[in-house]
Amino acid sequence: MKTVSMFIPCTVDIMLPQIGDDTYRLLKRLDVNPLYHEDQTCCGQPAINAGYLKHAREVAKHFIDVFGEDEVVVSPSGSCVWTVKHHYPELLCDEPDYAQRAEELAGRIYELSQYIVDVLGLEDVGASFQGKVTYHESCHILRGLGISDQPKRLITAAKGVEFMPLNNADRCCGFGGEFANNYPDISEEMVKDKVNNYISSKADLLVLCEPGCMLNIGGYLSRNRPDKKVMHIASFLSASI
């Protein structure tokens, strides 16, 4: 049995804990032994985005101290994986030991769908959903990590699914962390466009891989279209387990 270390982002830990539970259950179902370090904290992405680089460096070093010896790290948040893979080496470039450890860790951390498809070599994980499903391409996952095909292969392999194309699937939903706070009116219009495209797709369910996008799209749906649902891929794949 493979052993992986789970990195559960602060967004999931505080606001969307079910995603963490579902990630654990899914990995167990796939004969993977998931470990959880209780001393893990935020990856530092919010601090980086806000320009607090000194604080971000301390968080990055703590992350490396916690996860640096693990063979594989898996996370249900692509933006956090992107932060570790691409920002840590740059943040820590003046500290050679940590910079080297950051480079090494970058090759061992995976977004959840990427790990299942590219490392485990699986597509059919025993999931099922009777209905039409579409997929939102989150910015960091698509543009940062280059992940697009993997989640869609997992979705379409689920029994009973009819996959529906989503118009402008690769357009930002308007979250962007700091962006949604600083430009709420623009963010609202962007998520409105995303939801309108979801409705136009005729899908029964919108699946995505990024907790931040889920908060944004899910919040808009709860206020304006409570009949329409959004689900993280960990929850989608584990729902029938």
MOSULPE-V896509 format. One line per field, one symbol per residue. ss: DSSP state (a for helix, b for strand, c for the rest). phi: phi as a letter, one per 40 degrees, with the letter a starting at -180 (. if undefined). psi: psi as a letter, one per 40 degrees, with the letter a starting at -180 (. if undefined). A space follows every 50 residues. Layout:
BEGIN
ss->???
phi->???
psi->???
END
This chain:
BEGIN
ss->cbbbbbbccaaaaaacaaaaaaaaaaaaaccbbbbbccccccccaaaaaa ccaaaaaaaaaaaaaaacccccbbbccaaaaaaaaaaaaaaccccaaaaa aaaaaaccbbbaaaaaaaaccccccccbbbbbbbbcccaaaaaaccccaa aaaaaaccbbbbbccccccccccccccaaaaacaaaaaaaaaaaaaaaaa ccccbbbbccaaaaaaaaaaaaaaccccbbbbaaaaaaccc
phi->.cbbccbbccdcdcbbccccccccccccccgbccbbccccbdcgdccccc gcccccccccccdcccbcbccabbbcbccccddccbcddcdbccbdcccc cccccdcbbbcdccccccccgbbcbgcaacicbbbcccdccccccgcacd cccccccccgcbcbcbcfdccdcgcggddcccbcccdccccccccccccc cgccabbabbdccccccccccccbbccbbbacccccccccc
psi->hihihhhhiddddddfdddddddddddddefhhhihheeiaieeddddde egddddddddddddddedeidhhhifhddddddddddddddfdegddddd ddddddeehiidddddddddfidheeiihgahiihhhiddddddefhddd dddddeehhehhhhihhfdeiieecfbdddddgddddddddddddddddd eeidhhiiehddddddddddddddgeeiiihidddddede.
END
